[in-house]
Structures are given as structure tokens and as C-alpha cells.
Amino acid sequence: MKKVLLTLNNNRISGIEMFTVLLVKYLDREKYDPVIGVPTDGPICRYFKSNNIKYFIFNNNRVGKHTLSGIKYLFKNIRENRYDIIHAQAGTAPCLIGRLLRTPLIIEHRHGLDFTSEAIRNMSFAETRYEKLKKYLSDYSVTVCKSDRTVLIEKFGYDKDKVFTVYNGIEDHQGNPDKNEHVKKIIGTVGRLTYQKAQEYLIESARDLIKKGYDFEFHIYGDGEERDKYQDLIQSYGLEESVKLMGYTDDVYAVLKSFDLFVLPSRYEGIPYVILEAMSLGIPLISTDVGGISEVIRNGENGLLIQKENSGALSENIIRLMENEDLRKRLKENARSDYEKFYNIKKTVGDIEAIYSRI
């Protein structure tokens, strides 16, 4: 049996963390013995405990991802346990430690590249060099979409035979969500309140739609460094009654079921879990056309795609969907069908196990 260490950079329950949980849940336990390393205590640890998932905290309960004491603890843990496989979720420190300790198989899983397409084109020499050096820290890299794989190969010189695309998969929570009993239609989004997620464009769209007389509610779930900025923006537009910052949620499915329409206004993404979750529930959706999203969303067939940083286009498409019942019905049915065919967690785990078998 191969010992597998999966490392995380976060203690909350978001897309990367849920991928890791599902991977551990569905791995073949006759072949693999997984344990998860998490930097600090938090909601994900309570989830581990309730589901009997083996884990350890490597940052000594201190705040942060990779403090010096945390890296020392992680080094000690890897040295003592002699893992056969290190599978790092978007983190180079575990890969470097694995290299130093000669772990047989090291995988870095890139859950979306952390920069916009413009940032990639305008990278400095030093930034490009740093990204190129990362490939020497792992035996294989995994991306969640083909577009990210292309960037690693063409921009950063990764070996095409050592970069695999594995689409995210989720468990089936069944479609046909409970009917929203609110008088007003709810348009919502779920994600960290960060520059990447660009929720300000949903707020701007809300202002435009309210001015035009549409009586929608806009629910924004998540927390992060942009919260105060967004709260100030809502107040400056006089939208306190229509746009709600709902805070962090650890029950994304329940939240999605309350939406009449899901919106993802991100500046950059890989293939976010929340898109797949909305598809699995048959929630009609609008997303910006960034990263690998167009590999999942077929514009006009199972969702609508718009240009990023364009609140006008978002408003137009919200109206288009909310006023066209036939279009909503077609998008919902096709999204649910595509989820069932392509984004089941068992297929995802099978693809990961195929990489593990290369040890």
C-alpha cells in the first residue's frame, strides 16, 4: 500500500479543499493510505473529524500558510513518515521538501493559475524565471483545464509529457433544486471576496438593473480582503436593500438552491468547483469567459459566457435569462446532462490514480 500525503494551503471549505476531501474519500484504500496536511486549524478540520479523515496541522496552529516553524514541522513529518507520494494542492513548499527527502513521486496540482491572461503576457523576467523553476520541484503537474496546461508548456517550458489535465468532479446532489419561495428573484454568487472573483461587477450590474426598474435581490456569499470595499460600494450606490453581503458559508449546495440565477464574474479561473455544483443542481448560470470555463460552459447551450470586467454585458444577460423561460429551461437541462456525463468524482479519482500508478 502506498502512503500518500495531500497538502492544503487553506483551512476553509472551498473548492480545493473539497477536491481533496473527495479524492481521499474515493481513493482505492487497498492501494493507497492517504493523510492530509493542513496549515492551520479551521472549518475543514472539523469536517475531517466528522468524516474520520486522517490529517495533521503542520503550522503549529499559528496563522499563515508556511511559517518557518510550519515548514520545519512539515519537513519532520515527511521525513518520519516516508511517504511514497506527495500530492501538493497549489503549493511548492511541500514539493521542495519532498525533493530534499527524495520522495518517490511528487505532484503539484495547479487549481487554476493565479494571474490574468494580461499578467501572463506582461510578466517580468524574474517572475517568468520563478514560474519556470517550479517545474523542477515535482515529477508531474496537474491542471484543472487544458488552457492552463498550454500556459505551463508554452510560457514556462514544462515538459508536455509531465503535465496532465484532470477535470474536477463532484458528488451527485441531484438536480431540480427546491423552488425559491422569495417574492423577489435572487441572483447570487459564491466565492472569496477578492480581486480575482471581481464581485464589484455584480454590484455595478445590480445598480444598473435596479435603475431600470428590475426588482431583484443580489446575494453575495463569501469573505475576504475586499469586503469593506464592496460594503462601501453598496452604500455609495444606495443598494443596501437589494444587495446583501451574506458572509462565508460552508454549505454551498444549500445556498445555490436559494438562487434563481448563479453568476460568476471572475477575472481569472481554472475550472471552479462552484460552476460544477451549480450545473449539478440545474441552476442557470452566467460566467465570464476566462481560464478553462469555456471548456465546461458552452455559450448558449448549458450557460452564458460574457467578457470579463463588463457590468453592462452582465446586466444584458441577466435580463436575457430572467425574461426567457425557455432559455433557462434549456440551459438547466443541458448543464445537468453535461455534469452527469463528464464531471463525476469517480472519473476524476480514476485519472488521479492513473498518475499515482506511475511511481
Buried (B, 14 or more C-beta within 10 A) or exposed (E): EBBBBBBBBBBBBBBBBBBBBBBBBBBEEEEBBBBBBBBBEBBBBEBBEEEEBEBBBBBEEEEEBBBEEBBEBBBEBBEEEEBBBBBBBBBBBBBBBBBEBEBBBBBBBBBBBEBBBEEBEEBEEEEBEEBBEBBEBBBBBBBBBEBBBBBBBEBBEBEEEBBBBBBBBBBEBEBEBEEBEEEEBBBBBBBBBBBBBBBBBBBBBBBBBBEEEBEBBBBBBBBBEBBEBBBEBBEEBEBEEBBBBBEBBEEBBEBBBBBBBBBBBBBBBBBBBBBBBBBBBBBBBBBBEBBBBBBBBBEEEBBBBBEBBBBEBBBBBBBEBBEEEEBBEBBBEBBBBBBEEBBBBEEBBBBBBEBBEEE
